[in-house]
Amino acid sequence: MNLTKNFSLAEMVKSETALRHDMDNTPTQEVITNMQALAVNVLQPVRDHFQTGVKVSSGYRSPDVNAKVGGSRTSDHCRGMAADIEIPGVPNHELAEWIKASLPYTQLILEFYTRGVPDAGWVHVSYDPANLKKQDLTAIKENLPYTQLILEFYTRGVPDSGWVHVSYDPANLKKQDLTAVKQDGKTVYLNGLLA
């Protein structure tokens, strides 16, 4: 099944992790509809502009596949609204900048790009027609030392909610990640960064 003239359902659901671990990665009809919207509004325009193939390294992920790869529990990949892409021969930074300037999207992340290395990393782009907030981010891999990192009172979907607490004790760099939430009027700390 084709989602657009250059993007197929098969490439959007292909998962090496699912194959390797014999996991089902079959999307629902709702997810297929979401993938088609992503392909029509973002992926095909990228393909048309650059006039060359777009490599989808990760499209739809079932919740089990997403957990196996360490994805966020709220990942748009699980709803068929996100893809990680690259275009061989086009610097990922250039690809991300063109999408940012030219297309509607929900979230755009230049992931693990290294300046001066054009094919380093990849571009994550998501498309939720009900939430085209055009959030653009850069993911970097830095191993910064810290004692404790707390995501405090963040509300998903409310960009300016909450704050981040970070502490540094050189004698105790345990890198503890927590999320602070209110439960029954009291502050509760949950393990991990839960956005």
RASULSUL-V892542 format. One record per residue. N is the residue number from 1. PSI is psi in radians with two decimals (999 if undefined). NEAR is the number of other C-alpha atoms within 8 Angstrom. D_CENTER is the distance of its C-alpha to the mean C-alpha in Angstrom with 2 decimals. Layout:
N&PSI&NEAR&D_CENTER, N&PSI&NEAR&D_CENTER
This chain:
1&2.31&5&24.50, 2&2.39&8&23.16, 3&-0.62&12&20.51, 4&-3.06&10&21.83, 5&-0.42&6&24.41, 6&0.02&8&22.09, 7&2.24&12&19.30, 8&2.74&10&20.27, 9&-0.69&10&19.07, 10&-0.76&7&19.83, 11&-0.44&9&17.40, 12&-0.32&13&14.51, 13&-0.10&13&15.41, 14&2.30&10&16.59, 15&2.02&9&15.43, 16&-0.62&6&17.44, 17&-0.79&10&16.65, 18&-0.74&11&18.04, 19&-0.81&8&20.99, 20&-0.61&7&21.74, 21&0.22&6&21.86, 22&0.90&6&23.36, 23&2.51&10&20.71, 24&2.25&7&20.62, 25&0.69&12&17.57, 26&2.17&6&19.48, 27&2.74&11&17.89, 28&2.98&6&19.99, 29&-0.67&6&21.44, 30&-0.75&7&19.29, 31&-0.70&11&16.08, 32&-0.72&11&17.91, 33&-0.73&8&18.74, 34&-0.73&12&15.17, 35&-0.66&14&14.36, 36&-0.71&10&17.51, 37&-0.73&10&16.62, 38&-0.79&15&13.41, 39&-0.78&12&15.75, 40&-0.75&11&18.62, 41&-0.34&11&17.10, 42&-1.04&13&14.64, 43&-0.81&11&14.96, 44&-0.75&13&18.75, 45&-0.61&9&19.43, 46&-0.84&10&17.60, 47&-0.76&12&19.81, 48&-0.71&8&22.83, 49&-0.85&6&22.55, 50&-0.20&6&22.19, 51&0.71&6&24.55, 52&2.90&7&23.14, 53&2.56&7&20.92, 54&2.17&11&17.12, 55&2.11&8&15.78, 56&1.90&11&12.94, 57&-0.41&8&12.00, 58&2.11&13&9.66, 59&-2.00&14&9.95, 60&2.43&17&11.14, 61&2.17&15&11.30, 62&2.78&12&14.11, 63&-0.66&8&13.90, 64&-0.75&8&16.12, 65&-0.75&13&14.22, 66&-0.76&14&10.97, 67&-0.70&10&13.35, 68&-0.63&8&14.99, 69&-0.03&7&12.13, 70&0.40&6&11.44, 71&2.82&8&8.12, 72&2.49&7&8.08, 73&-0.40&7&10.88, 74&0.35&6&9.51, 75&2.37&8&6.27, 76&-0.29&9&6.70, 77&-0.62&14&7.05, 78&-0.30&12&10.17, 79&0.07&11&11.53, 80&0.36&15&11.32, 81&0.14&16&9.63, 82&2.67&15&6.70, 83&2.54&14&7.54, 84&2.18&12&7.40, 85&2.81&13&10.82, 86&2.76&13&13.85, 87&1.96&12&17.41, 88&2.26&8&20.12, 89&-0.16&5&22.38, 90&2.14&10&20.17, 91&2.36&11&18.79, 92&-0.57&16&15.00, 93&-0.74&9&15.92, 94&-0.73&8&18.16, 95&-0.84&12&15.71, 96&-0.74&12&13.26, 97&-0.67&8&16.46, 98&-0.77&9&17.79, 99&-0.80&11&14.92, 100&-0.76&11&15.11, 101&-0.37&6&18.88, 102&-0.35&6&19.30, 103&2.74&9&16.96, 104&2.51&11&15.83, 105&2.90&14&12.16, 106&-0.92&14&10.36, 107&2.43&14&7.61, 108&2.14&15&7.82, 109&2.14&12&6.82, 110&1.85&15&9.59, 111&2.13&11&8.76, 112&0.65&11&12.07, 113&2.43&15&14.31, 114&2.08&8&17.98, 115&2.33&5&20.34, 116&-0.13&4&23.05, 117&1.59&8&21.22, 118&-0.64&11&20.02, 119&0.27&11&18.13, 120&2.47&10&16.45, 121&-2.65&10&12.73, 122&3.06&13&10.55, 123&2.19&14&8.77, 124&2.28&13&5.31, 125&2.40&13&6.78, 126&2.68&13&7.17, 127&1.88&16&10.80, 128&1.86&11&12.57, 129&-0.36&6&16.21, 130&-0.06&4&17.21, 131&1.15&7&14.86, 132&1.19&11&14.62, 133&-0.15&7&14.38, 134&0.87&10&13.21, 135&2.18&8&11.34, 136&2.35&8&10.86, 137&2.86&8&9.92, 138&2.20&8&10.70, 139&2.24&9&9.71, 140&2.73&7&13.07, 141&1.70&5&14.80, 142&2.40&4&17.92, 143&1.22&4&20.06, 144&2.35&4&21.63, 145&2.49&7&24.28, 146&2.87&13&24.57, 147&-0.90&14&26.42, 148&2.41&14&24.38, 149&2.16&13&21.13, 150&2.17&12&21.01, 151&1.92&14&18.58, 152&2.03&11&21.48, 153&0.65&11&21.70, 154&2.43&11&18.29, 155&2.06&9&18.02, 156&2.31&6&14.72, 157&-0.10&4&14.80, 158&1.66&7&17.46, 159&-0.65&6&16.16, 160&0.26&4&19.43, 161&2.62&8&20.11, 162&-2.99&9&20.88, 163&3.04&8&20.92, 164&2.25&8&20.28, 165&2.31&9&23.32, 166&2.42&9&23.74, 167&2.68&8&26.97, 168&2.02&10&28.49, 169&1.87&8&31.54, 170&-0.34&7&32.34, 171&-0.10&4&34.35, 172&1.19&7&31.54, 173&1.19&11&28.09, 174&-0.19&7&26.73, 175&0.93&9&23.07, 176&2.20&8&23.06, 177&2.24&10&19.89, 178&2.81&14&20.75, 179&2.21&14&19.83, 180&2.25&12&22.82, 181&2.80&11&23.45, 182&2.22&9&26.68, 183&2.12&7&28.31, 184&0.70&4&31.83, 185&0.04&5&32.26, 186&2.63&6&31.57, 187&2.25&8&28.80, 188&2.40&8&27.16, 189&2.11&8&24.94, 190&2.54&8&22.39, 191&2.41&7&21.22, 192&2.93&8&17.69, 193&1.83&9&15.24, 194&1.68&6&14.53, 195&999&6&12.54
